[in-house]
Amino acid sequence: MSIRLQVVMDEAELREIQRSARRQRMTVSEWVRNALRAARRAEPGPDRGRKLEAIRASSRHAFPTADIDQMLAEIARGRAESDR
């Protein structure tokens, strides 16, 4: 179901939108719908707070790590042993 949306703007702004829509070979309505969709996509989603909290929680943990050269050597040694 489609619902009509009325937007009030001054004439100069409307003319700019009409020119932009014409350049893109679309109606003003289509141009406005695309602009509103792009604005919604650019807005952070509702999960933003949850994601940030997960990152903060993970940064509070301390996990053992190794020197990168040591880790690569252990991986290579494990691969060599599994090839036998």
N, CA, C and O atoms as CSV, one atom per row, in Angstrom:
chain,resi,resn,atom,element,x,y,z
A,1,MET,N,N,0.834,-1.173,0.000
A,1,MET,CA,C,0.000,0.000,0.000
A,1,MET,C,C,0.887,1.246,0.000
A,1,MET,O,O,1.806,1.354,0.812
A,2,SER,N,N,0.623,2.153,-0.877
A,2,SER,CA,C,1.385,3.400,-0.963
A,2,SER,C,C,0.683,4.490,-0.172
A,2,SER,O,O,-0.545,4.556,-0.131
A,3,ILE,N,N,1.475,5.337,0.449
A,3,ILE,CA,C,0.941,6.453,1.219
A,3,ILE,C,C,1.579,7.733,0.688
A,3,ILE,O,O,2.786,7.782,0.453
A,4,ARG,N,N,0.774,8.748,0.505
A,4,ARG,CA,C,1.260,10.028,-0.004
A,4,ARG,C,C,1.935,10.807,1.129
A,4,ARG,O,O,1.436,10.844,2.254
A,5,LEU,N,N,3.068,11.421,0.817
A,5,LEU,CA,C,3.794,12.254,1.773
A,5,LEU,C,C,3.877,13.658,1.201
A,5,LEU,O,O,4.304,13.838,0.061
A,6,GLN,N,N,3.480,14.636,1.965
A,6,GLN,CA,C,3.546,16.019,1.507
A,6,GLN,C,C,4.722,16.698,2.187
A,6,GLN,O,O,4.884,16.616,3.404
A,7,VAL,N,N,5.542,17.371,1.384
A,7,VAL,CA,C,6.708,18.078,1.899
A,7,VAL,C,C,6.616,19.532,1.449
A,7,VAL,O,O,6.408,19.809,0.268
A,8,VAL,N,N,6.769,20.441,2.375
A,8,VAL,CA,C,6.705,21.869,2.056
A,8,VAL,C,C,8.132,22.401,1.974
A,8,VAL,O,O,8.940,22.198,2.880
A,9,MET,N,N,8.427,23.090,0.861
A,9,MET,CA,C,9.759,23.681,0.681
A,9,MET,C,C,9.629,24.935,-0.161
A,9,MET,O,O,8.600,25.163,-0.799
A,10,ASP,N,N,10.667,25.740,-0.161
A,10,ASP,CA,C,10.582,26.963,-0.963
A,10,ASP,C,C,10.809,26.632,-2.441
A,10,ASP,O,O,11.320,25.565,-2.782
A,11,GLU,N,N,10.424,27.555,-3.295
A,11,GLU,CA,C,10.459,27.327,-4.735
A,11,GLU,C,C,11.863,27.075,-5.256
A,11,GLU,O,O,12.058,26.235,-6.135
A,12,ALA,N,N,12.840,27.792,-4.725
A,12,ALA,CA,C,14.216,27.629,-5.195
A,12,ALA,C,C,14.723,26.212,-4.930
A,12,ALA,O,O,15.370,25.602,-5.781
A,13,GLU,N,N,14.423,25.709,-3.758
A,13,GLU,CA,C,14.853,24.340,-3.421
A,13,GLU,C,C,14.152,23.319,-4.318
A,13,GLU,O,O,14.776,22.358,-4.769
A,14,LEU,N,N,12.874,23.522,-4.573
A,14,LEU,CA,C,12.134,22.621,-5.452
A,14,LEU,C,C,12.732,22.639,-6.860
A,14,LEU,O,O,12.895,21.588,-7.478
A,15,ARG,N,N,13.055,23.823,-7.364
A,15,ARG,CA,C,13.662,23.910,-8.707
A,15,ARG,C,C,14.973,23.144,-8.768
A,15,ARG,O,O,15.252,22.478,-9.765
A,16,GLU,N,N,15.790,23.229,-7.710
A,16,GLU,CA,C,17.053,22.477,-7.678
A,16,GLU,C,C,16.786,20.976,-7.734
A,16,GLU,O,O,17.461,20.245,-8.458
A,17,ILE,N,N,15.814,20.532,-6.977
A,17,ILE,CA,C,15.476,19.102,-6.962
A,17,ILE,C,C,14.941,18.675,-8.325
A,17,ILE,O,O,15.280,17.595,-8.809
A,18,GLN,N,N,14.109,19.509,-8.949
A,18,GLN,CA,C,13.588,19.187,-10.275
A,18,GLN,C,C,14.716,19.066,-11.293
A,18,GLN,O,O,14.720,18.149,-12.114
A,19,ARG,N,N,15.677,19.996,-11.238
A,19,ARG,CA,C,16.819,19.927,-12.166
A,19,ARG,C,C,17.625,18.652,-11.935
A,19,ARG,O,O,18.016,17.973,-12.885
A,20,SER,N,N,17.867,18.338,-10.681
A,20,SER,CA,C,18.633,17.129,-10.360
A,20,SER,C,C,17.897,15.879,-10.841
A,20,SER,O,O,18.512,14.975,-11.407
A,21,ALA,N,N,16.602,15.827,-10.620
A,21,ALA,CA,C,15.806,14.680,-11.069
A,21,ALA,C,C,15.844,14.569,-12.586
A,21,ALA,O,O,15.995,13.473,-13.126
A,22,ARG,N,N,15.708,15.704,-13.280
A,22,ARG,CA,C,15.755,15.695,-14.744
A,22,ARG,C,C,17.097,15.184,-15.255
A,22,ARG,O,O,17.148,14.400,-16.203
A,23,ARG,N,N,18.200,15.636,-14.614
A,23,ARG,CA,C,19.545,15.179,-15.024
A,23,ARG,C,C,19.680,13.670,-14.874
A,23,ARG,O,O,20.366,13.022,-15.665
A,24,GLN,N,N,19.029,13.115,-13.869
A,24,GLN,CA,C,19.107,11.671,-13.628
A,24,GLN,C,C,17.982,10.906,-14.329
A,24,GLN,O,O,17.819,9.702,-14.133
A,25,ARG,N,N,17.212,11.622,-15.146
A,25,ARG,CA,C,16.118,11.034,-15.917
A,25,ARG,C,C,15.114,10.290,-15.035
A,25,ARG,O,O,14.766,9.137,-15.293
A,26,MET,N,N,14.663,10.978,-13.992
A,26,MET,CA,C,13.662,10.385,-13.107
A,26,MET,C,C,12.673,11.459,-12.669
A,26,MET,O,O,12.934,12.654,-12.802
A,27,THR,N,N,11.549,11.019,-12.151
A,27,THR,CA,C,10.564,11.962,-11.640
A,27,THR,C,C,11.057,12.542,-10.312
A,27,THR,O,O,11.949,11.990,-9.669
A,28,VAL,N,N,10.464,13.650,-9.927
A,28,VAL,CA,C,10.806,14.249,-8.637
A,28,VAL,C,C,10.454,13.275,-7.510
A,28,VAL,O,O,11.210,13.144,-6.547
A,29,SER,N,N,9.326,12.601,-7.623
A,29,SER,CA,C,8.933,11.635,-6.586
A,29,SER,C,C,9.975,10.533,-6.438
A,29,SER,O,O,10.353,10.167,-5.325
A,30,GLU,N,N,10.436,10.008,-7.571
A,30,GLU,CA,C,11.446,8.947,-7.524
A,30,GLU,C,C,12.748,9.470,-6.915
A,30,GLU,O,O,13.391,8.788,-6.117
A,31,TRP,N,N,13.126,10.697,-7.306
A,31,TRP,CA,C,14.353,11.294,-6.776
A,31,TRP,C,C,14.254,11.448,-5.260
A,31,TRP,O,O,15.200,11.135,-4.538
A,32,VAL,N,N,13.122,11.925,-4.785
A,32,VAL,CA,C,12.922,12.118,-3.341
A,32,VAL,C,C,12.943,10.777,-2.614
A,32,VAL,O,O,13.566,10.656,-1.559
A,33,ARG,N,N,12.262,9.758,-3.174
A,33,ARG,CA,C,12.288,8.434,-2.534
A,33,ARG,C,C,13.719,7.914,-2.428
A,33,ARG,O,O,14.110,7.375,-1.393
A,34,ASN,N,N,14.502,8.075,-3.502
A,34,ASN,CA,C,15.907,7.628,-3.467
A,34,ASN,C,C,16.715,8.396,-2.422
A,34,ASN,O,O,17.535,7.813,-1.712
A,35,ALA,N,N,16.479,9.706,-2.333
A,35,ALA,CA,C,17.203,10.520,-1.351
A,35,ALA,C,C,16.853,10.099,0.071
A,35,ALA,O,O,17.727,10.030,0.935
A,36,LEU,N,N,15.573,9.817,0.315
A,36,LEU,CA,C,15.161,9.379,1.654
A,36,LEU,C,C,15.726,8.004,1.989
A,36,LEU,O,O,16.133,7.767,3.126
A,37,ARG,N,N,15.759,7.095,1.020
A,37,ARG,CA,C,16.362,5.770,1.265
A,37,ARG,C,C,17.845,5.897,1.589
A,37,ARG,O,O,18.350,5.240,2.499
A,38,ALA,N,N,18.537,6.749,0.837
A,38,ALA,CA,C,19.977,6.944,1.089
A,38,ALA,C,C,20.205,7.525,2.485
A,38,ALA,O,O,21.145,7.131,3.177
A,39,ALA,N,N,19.359,8.447,2.893
A,39,ALA,CA,C,19.486,9.038,4.235
A,39,ALA,C,C,19.246,7.991,5.311
A,39,ALA,O,O,19.939,7.983,6.328
A,40,ARG,N,N,18.276,7.107,5.104
A,40,ARG,CA,C,18.010,6.045,6.088
A,40,ARG,C,C,19.183,5.079,6.173
A,40,ARG,O,O,19.554,4.650,7.266
A,41,ARG,N,N,19.772,4.731,5.025
A,41,ARG,CA,C,20.920,3.802,5.026
A,41,ARG,C,C,22.126,4.412,5.726
A,41,ARG,O,O,22.902,3.698,6.363
A,42,ALA,N,N,22.288,5.718,5.613
A,42,ALA,CA,C,23.438,6.395,6.219
A,42,ALA,C,C,23.303,6.526,7.729
A,42,ALA,O,O,24.294,6.735,8.429
A,43,GLU,N,N,22.095,6.406,8.225
A,43,GLU,CA,C,21.855,6.537,9.666
A,43,GLU,C,C,22.267,5.256,10.380
A,43,GLU,O,O,21.959,4.163,9.905
A,44,PRO,N,N,22.956,5.370,11.509
A,44,PRO,CA,C,23.349,4.159,12.235
A,44,PRO,C,C,22.124,3.358,12.672
A,44,PRO,O,O,21.104,3.915,13.076
A,45,GLY,N,N,22.254,2.061,12.580
A,45,GLY,CA,C,21.147,1.187,12.942
A,45,GLY,C,C,20.943,1.092,14.441
A,45,GLY,O,O,21.756,1.595,15.217
A,46,PRO,N,N,19.859,0.446,14.849
A,46,PRO,CA,C,19.555,0.339,16.275
A,46,PRO,C,C,20.542,-0.557,17.031
A,46,PRO,O,O,20.614,-0.492,18.258
A,47,ASP,N,N,21.295,-1.384,16.320
A,47,ASP,CA,C,22.234,-2.296,16.975
A,47,ASP,C,C,23.564,-1.630,17.306
A,47,ASP,O,O,24.450,-2.280,17.862
A,48,ARG,N,N,23.722,-0.379,16.987
A,48,ARG,CA,C,24.998,0.308,17.182
A,48,ARG,C,C,25.478,0.220,18.630
A,48,ARG,O,O,26.647,-0.080,18.875
A,49,GLY,N,N,24.593,0.477,19.585
A,49,GLY,CA,C,24.954,0.430,21.000
A,49,GLY,C,C,25.378,-0.961,21.434
A,49,GLY,O,O,26.338,-1.122,22.189
A,50,ARG,N,N,24.656,-1.969,20.952
A,50,ARG,CA,C,25.004,-3.355,21.292
A,50,ARG,C,C,26.364,-3.738,20.727
A,50,ARG,O,O,27.151,-4.412,21.391
A,51,LYS,N,N,26.636,-3.312,19.512
A,51,LYS,CA,C,27.924,-3.617,18.891
A,51,LYS,C,C,29.066,-2.946,19.650
A,51,LYS,O,O,30.103,-3.561,19.898
A,52,LEU,N,N,28.867,-1.685,20.015
A,52,LEU,CA,C,29.908,-0.983,20.764
A,52,LEU,C,C,30.158,-1.643,22.115
A,52,LEU,O,O,31.307,-1.762,22.539
A,53,GLU,N,N,29.112,-2.067,22.785
A,53,GLU,CA,C,29.275,-2.735,24.073
A,53,GLU,C,C,30.018,-4.054,23.910
A,53,GLU,O,O,30.844,-4.400,24.755
A,54,ALA,N,N,29.745,-4.793,22.847
A,54,ALA,CA,C,30.460,-6.049,22.596
A,54,ALA,C,C,31.947,-5.791,22.374
A,54,ALA,O,O,32.790,-6.549,22.854
A,55,ILE,N,N,32.266,-4.736,21.654
A,55,ILE,CA,C,33.677,-4.387,21.422
A,55,ILE,C,C,34.337,-3.989,22.732
A,55,ILE,O,O,35.455,-4.411,23.025
A,56,ARG,N,N,33.642,-3.178,23.515
A,56,ARG,CA,C,34.206,-2.766,24.817
A,56,ARG,C,C,34.411,-3.969,25.740
A,56,ARG,O,O,35.432,-4.062,26.420
A,57,ALA,N,N,33.449,-4.881,25.764
A,57,ALA,CA,C,33.563,-6.070,26.624
A,57,ALA,C,C,34.728,-6.937,26.183
A,57,ALA,O,O,35.470,-7.453,27.019
A,58,SER,N,N,34.896,-7.101,24.872
A,58,SER,CA,C,35.991,-7.949,24.398
A,58,SER,C,C,37.350,-7.316,24.678
A,58,SER,O,O,38.339,-8.023,24.869
A,59,SER,N,N,37.398,-5.995,24.702
A,59,SER,CA,C,38.685,-5.346,24.959
A,59,SER,C,C,39.090,-5.443,26.427
A,59,SER,O,O,40.250,-5.202,26.760
A,60,ARG,N,N,38.149,-5.793,27.313
A,60,ARG,CA,C,38.486,-5.942,28.734
A,60,ARG,C,C,39.140,-7.292,29.034
A,60,ARG,O,O,39.679,-7.489,30.123
A,61,HIS,N,N,39.095,-8.214,28.082
A,61,HIS,CA,C,39.683,-9.537,28.294
A,61,HIS,C,C,41.145,-9.546,27.873
A,61,HIS,O,O,41.559,-8.805,26.982
A,62,ALA,N,N,41.900,-10.388,28.524
A,62,ALA,CA,C,43.311,-10.559,28.161
A,62,ALA,C,C,43.503,-12.001,27.716
A,62,ALA,O,O,43.289,-12.936,28.487
A,63,PHE,N,N,43.899,-12.165,26.492
A,63,PHE,CA,C,44.113,-13.499,25.945
A,63,PHE,C,C,45.596,-13.689,25.671
A,63,PHE,O,O,46.292,-12.740,25.308
A,64,PRO,N,N,46.077,-14.907,25.843
A,64,PRO,CA,C,47.499,-15.151,25.563
A,64,PRO,C,C,47.771,-14.997,24.067
A,64,PRO,O,O,46.970,-15.408,23.227
A,65,THR,N,N,48.886,-14.412,23.764
A,65,THR,CA,C,49.298,-14.276,22.374
A,65,THR,C,C,50.749,-14.692,22.276
A,65,THR,O,O,51.419,-14.899,23.288
A,66,ALA,N,N,51.221,-14.811,21.072
A,66,ALA,CA,C,52.616,-15.195,20.858
A,66,ALA,C,C,53.231,-14.253,19.839
A,66,ALA,O,O,52.536,-13.499,19.159
A,67,ASP,N,N,54.503,-14.314,19.757
A,67,ASP,CA,C,55.215,-13.574,18.737
A,67,ASP,C,C,54.769,-14.096,17.371
A,67,ASP,O,O,54.614,-15.306,17.204
A,68,ILE,N,N,54.561,-13.222,16.400
A,68,ILE,CA,C,54.043,-13.643,15.098
A,68,ILE,C,C,54.962,-14.643,14.419
A,68,ILE,O,O,54.486,-15.591,13.795
A,69,ASP,N,N,56.254,-14.452,14.529
A,69,ASP,CA,C,57.192,-15.405,13.904
A,69,ASP,C,C,57.072,-16.779,14.554
A,69,ASP,O,O,57.138,-17.803,13.873
A,70,GLN,N,N,56.894,-16.797,15.881
A,70,GLN,CA,C,56.725,-18.066,16.589
A,70,GLN,C,C,55.429,-18.750,16.156
A,70,GLN,O,O,55.410,-19.958,15.917
A,71,MET,N,N,54.344,-17.974,16.056
A,71,MET,CA,C,53.066,-18.555,15.644
A,71,MET,C,C,53.151,-19.124,14.233
A,71,MET,O,O,52.648,-20.219,13.981
A,72,LEU,N,N,53.779,-18.399,13.309
A,72,LEU,CA,C,53.898,-18.886,11.935
A,72,LEU,C,C,54.752,-20.144,11.866
A,72,LEU,O,O,54.468,-21.055,11.087
A,73,ALA,N,N,55.791,-20.189,12.678
A,73,ALA,CA,C,56.645,-21.390,12.705
A,73,ALA,C,C,55.857,-22.591,13.226
A,73,ALA,O,O,55.985,-23.693,12.692
A,74,GLU,N,N,55.042,-22.386,14.266
A,74,GLU,CA,C,54.233,-23.486,14.804
A,74,GLU,C,C,53.194,-23.958,13.783
A,74,GLU,O,O,52.936,-25.157,13.668
A,75,ILE,N,N,52.609,-23.037,13.058
A,75,ILE,CA,C,51.634,-23.411,12.025
A,75,ILE,C,C,52.316,-24.221,10.931
A,75,ILE,O,O,51.803,-25.253,10.499
A,76,ALA,N,N,53.475,-23.746,10.486
A,76,ALA,CA,C,54.210,-24.465,9.439
A,76,ALA,C,C,54.605,-25.853,9.918
A,76,ALA,O,O,54.516,-26.817,9.158
A,77,ARG,N,N,55.042,-25.968,11.174
A,77,ARG,CA,C,55.452,-27.266,11.720
A,77,ARG,C,C,54.245,-28.206,11.785
A,77,ARG,O,O,54.360,-29.392,11.474
A,78,GLY,N,N,53.084,-27.672,12.191
A,78,GLY,CA,C,51.873,-28.490,12.250
A,78,GLY,C,C,51.438,-28.971,10.871
A,78,GLY,O,O,50.995,-30.110,10.723
A,79,ARG,N,N,51.559,-28.122,9.875
A,79,ARG,CA,C,51.211,-28.520,8.502
A,79,ARG,C,C,52.160,-29.592,7.992
A,79,ARG,O,O,51.749,-30.555,7.344
A,80,ALA,N,N,53.449,-29.403,8.299
A,80,ALA,CA,C,54.432,-30.385,7.839
A,80,ALA,C,C,54.162,-31.753,8.464
A,80,ALA,O,O,54.296,-32.782,7.802
A,81,GLU,N,N,53.785,-31.758,9.725
A,81,GLU,CA,C,53.499,-33.022,10.406
A,81,GLU,C,C,52.233,-33.674,9.868
A,81,GLU,O,O,52.151,-34.901,9.815
A,82,SER,N,N,51.236,-32.873,9.463
A,82,SER,CA,C,49.998,-33.468,8.945
A,82,SER,C,C,50.179,-33.973,7.508
A,82,SER,O,O,49.378,-34.786,7.044
A,83,ASP,N,N,51.199,-33.517,6.804
A,83,ASP,CA,C,51.458,-33.980,5.447
A,83,ASP,C,C,52.113,-35.353,5.443
A,83,ASP,O,O,52.151,-36.013,4.405
A,84,ARG,N,N,52.627,-35.791,6.579
A,84,ARG,CA,C,53.328,-37.095,6.624
A,84,ARG,C,C,52.382,-38.237,6.601
A,84,ARG,O,O,52.807,-39.391,6.634
